[in-house]
Every structure is written in C-alpha cells, then in structure tokens.
Amino acid sequence: MTISNEIGALAQSLWTATAPEPTVGPVLGEDLSADICVIGGGISGLSTALHAAEAGQSVVLIEAETPGWGASGRNGGQVLPGLKENPREVVAHFGEIGKRMVAATGAAPDLVFDLIRRHGIDCGARQEGWVHAAAAHGLDGARDRAAQWRVLGVDIHDLSAAETREMLGGGQYAGALLDPRGGGVQPLAYSQGLAAAAAKAGVRIFAQTRAEALAQGSDGWIVTTPKGRVRAGQVAICTNGYSGPLDQRVKRNVIPIRSIQVATDPLPAEVTPDILPGGQVVSDTQKHLLYFRRDAGGRFVMGGAGAYTDAALERAFDRLKRHALELFPQLKGQAWRYRWGGNVAVTVDHLPHLAELAPGLHALIGLNGRGVAAATALGRVMATRLGGERPEALEYPVRDLKLIPFHRFHRHGVKMVMLWAALQDRLKIG
Ligand SMILES: Cc1cc2nc3c(=O)[nH]c(=O)nc-3n(C[C@H](O)[C@H](O)[C@H](O)COP(=O)(O)OP(=O)(O)OC[C@H]3O[C@@H](n4cnc5c(N)ncnc54)[C@H](O)[C@@H]3O)c2cc1C
C-alpha cells in the first residue's frame, strides 16, 4: 500500500505498508455542534482531541485526508525528548515558564509510551534510548547539552567513539549521547491508535473533510467543509506543514520543508545482529541531519533532507542510500524497497508555536521535525487551554504568531539554507 493522494516519488511508505488497519472515518455530511472543533488529524490534533474528550468536552475532529496522513504517519518514528533548543537557552529566554517547557517536553516520550500502554496501541513501541551521534565538530555541543540535562536529573550517558561504534554497529562518529528517554514507534500505527483512542473517548472523527473556511459566529466559530459545517465554541488548528489557505497567519508562520526516508526489507540473519543490536534510535548532529533505526520487523530505516523537483528528489534518495552504505557497509546488496517523504514545519525560532489567534481560535504548529513526542505533549497542553486554563499556568507559552517575511519565496530560501548546511558539514564548521 502507498500513501494516497501523494506524488509517486514520495508515496512508497514502509509505515503505510505495515500499519495494522487503516482507520478511515466517515466524511462529514451534515451540520454539527461541539464544544471544540479540531482541524487536522496528525499527532497534534489527535492528542488535543483525545485529551479534551477525556476532560469531558464534546469534540469533532476533521482531517482533509485520513488520520496520520501527514507527517505524523510518515516520520522516522523516533520518540525524542526535549526541544531543538537546549534547556539553558529555553529557560534563559522564557524564564519561569521555560522551566515548565523543558520539563514537559523532556517527559514527552514517557507520555507517548504511557498512552501506548494505556490504550493498548499496537505500534512496535520500544523505549531503548536515543543515540545522538556527533561528528568531531559537533561533540562539544552535544556534551554540553548532556551536562545541562544531567543537572536536571536526567541520566544521559556520554559515549566515546568506540562505544558509539559498538552501539551502532557502524559509523565513524566522534562520540555520542545515549538518552534513555527516547525510543521508537511505527508512527502511522501510533497515529491510528491515537485516533482509535480518541474515538473511544467520544471524539467524532471525520476523514476526507477539509476545513475550507472559518467564520466567527454569535457563540463561537463556524468551520465550513464541502458537505457540512461544524459550530464550535473553540477551534484548534493543527495543520502544521500542510497548512493551506484556511488561515494565512498559520500558513505564513511556518516553512514546510521536505524530509525523506528509505527502508530495506527485513535484514537477513547474518546482517541483523550487527546493526543497532540494542534497538536504539539514532540521529546525528550534522546540519544536514541523518536519522536512522531498525523497525520492529528488522528493516533498516534512514532519513534525511529531501528536495522539491523530481530530479532533485531522485538525487536525494540516492544520496541517502549512499550515506547508509558509508555508515554500514554491511548493508551492501540489500534492496531498498521503500522510499517516501513528507513535510516538516519549520519556524524561525525552531520552537513549536501555541497561539490564540482570536478569542476561541487556537493553533498548535511548527513542530520542527521533532514532533512525535512534542506534538503529543503539546496537544495535551492545548487541551488544557481549551478546558479554560489560564495561559500563564500552562506548561508551554501562548504566543502571537509572527509572519515570515517573503514567505512565498521560501523554497529558494530553503535550498540556500540546505546548501549552506551541507557545506558547513563538509568543512566541519558551525
Ligand atoms: C519524513 C519525516 C520524518 C520525521 N521524523 C521524525 C522523527 O523521527 N521523530 C520526530 O519526533 N519527528 C519527526 N518528524 C516530524 C513529525 O512527524 C511532526 O513534527 C509531527 O508529525 C507533526 O504532527 P502534526 O499533527 O502537527 O502535523 P501532521 O502530522 O503533518 O498533520 C497535519 C494534518 O492536517 C491536515 N490538514 C491540513 N489542512 C487541513 C484542513 N484545511 N482541513 C483538515 N485537515 C487539514 C493534513 O492532512 C495533515 O494530516 C518527521 C517528519 C517527516 C516529514
């Protein structure tokens, strides 16, 4: 099975091929009312809806395709703690609430694995740790980050070059951090499991139902879709890297960047024990980031930067396979059956954004390529806010969305940034 309504070059997804059961809700075909309407059925929207329903609110969720269709069902399945920015920087910038941001996102993987257990989600979940592997020029930064987390009581281990090589079964990294909070899931199965849990908690989920317009009514908001409207006291927009014209402030607050992945068939017995024998997930500190792991079926999965044109995508997939062979020469001769990709939503400050655009109109966007755990945790924060909690008391700040200047030229900008990142990695600077 491939990803429906996606270009062929990006649709051969391992996760679509191996998810237990696609959950396809009905299409909205009538007018409905609810306390809350969530727009977007990725992890952000599903976690918001689930937690709001568990808190007793009536919730309608509408998804333009099917739950998990976007980045949530396509990602590397790496469940990673924290934000892209280090704890010290977050606290220095945000003060008291910064401490809560660090705590909530640091504990986000535990929330994911707890939800999986609590709702019996069958998604190959393993919490064996996250190896953050560093090239020589990234090692000091990585060690500093580990020290910051250790001050907060997190038991992160520094790995030497030899220990890193042993844990990975390959690669030539200068060292690494082993963060025990991280782990891996089959991300589409996780997203579909969240949808099933939300439906069980009473959320009415509609698929193939795109929000086309938003209007303020006398007692809340009216969300218009092709065949029905939802009247809701509050609306949560969770459309991330797939944000369209529905709300320009949301769309122009993030830049969608493509990330792509390749995966093999299950590795044969003579190769399998070698590569990541402990089942950790790995990402590196390169500016042109590589991330890799094995899935529950023993396939090797590797991801990195994507591209926009067909020809450039071909080159990007080839580059990814080349990197995989450089790190793990024992993969030589393995067929790469799967190749796919999706949109990461990047923000200028590299932080996710929680916003209230107007009274009762909320947004959670900009997960910056680290959303499996963070979107789960911030969806819960969003649900708390929708339940009436004051912004100052939340675990994450509610901020105004700033428009990115020259947004429609972003592809050119992204290309320049990617070229610069690749050059910095090659020159070992930055
Ligand atoms: C290839 C790739 C690899 C990644 N790897 C990792 C990883 O290993 N670990 C990690 O933590 N993060 C990873 N990420 C990032 C992570 O997947 C995202 O941060 C996270 O899934 C964001 O979830 P979301 O719900 O905010 O957005 P999405 O999952 O993108 O969901 C947005 C949804 O909104 C829907 N939508 C859009 N417009 C409308 C509308 N008008 N009406 C109704 N619905 C609408 C879309 O159809 C989509 O389903 C990766 C991302 C990609 C693309």
The ligand as a Gaussian input file, in Angstrom:
#p B3LYP/6-31G(d) Opt

LIG

0 1
 C        9.933000      12.364000       6.780000
 C        9.760000      12.886000       8.185000
 C       10.486000      12.323000       9.219000
 C       10.317000      12.769000      10.536000
 N       10.932000      12.101000      11.548000
 C       10.633000      12.402000      12.835000
 C       11.078000      11.579000      13.897000
 O       11.711000      10.541000      13.681000
 N       10.789000      11.967000      15.167000
 C       10.033000      13.071000      15.441000
 O        9.786000      13.373000      16.607000
 N        9.526000      13.831000      14.443000
 C        9.784000      13.503000      13.144000
 N        9.226000      14.226000      12.141000
 C        8.333000      15.343000      12.488000
 C        6.945000      14.856000      12.935000
 O        6.450000      13.907000      12.043000
 C        5.990000      16.051000      13.015000
 O        6.549000      17.052000      13.827000
 C        4.626000      15.695000      13.592000
 O        4.107000      14.545000      12.985000
 C        3.670000      16.859000      13.410000
 O        2.377000      16.428000      13.702000
 P        1.159000      17.377000      13.358000
 O       -0.053000      16.702000      13.822000
 O        1.421000      18.736000      13.915000
 O        1.195000      17.541000      11.773000
 P        0.793000      16.495000      10.536000
 O        1.001000      15.128000      11.030000
 O        1.503000      16.954000       9.380000
 O       -0.751000      16.702000      10.455000
 C       -1.374000      17.816000       9.857000
 C       -2.688000      17.312000       9.266000
 O       -3.509000      18.414000       8.935000
 C       -4.301000      18.024000       7.833000
 N       -4.860000      19.235000       7.228000
 C       -4.190000      20.243000       6.616000
 N       -5.056000      21.202000       6.224000
 C       -6.293000      20.790000       6.621000
 C       -7.603000      21.369000       6.505000
 N       -7.794000      22.579000       5.928000
 N       -8.661000      20.678000       6.997000
 C       -8.484000      19.470000       7.593000
 N       -7.261000      18.888000       7.730000
 C       -6.183000      19.546000       7.252000
 C       -3.318000      17.269000       6.951000
 O       -3.979000      16.442000       6.023000
 C       -2.480000      16.505000       7.980000
 O       -2.952000      15.192000       8.171000
 C        9.417000      13.843000      10.802000
 C        8.706000      14.422000       9.755000
 C        8.849000      13.953000       8.458000
 C        8.048000      14.575000       7.367000

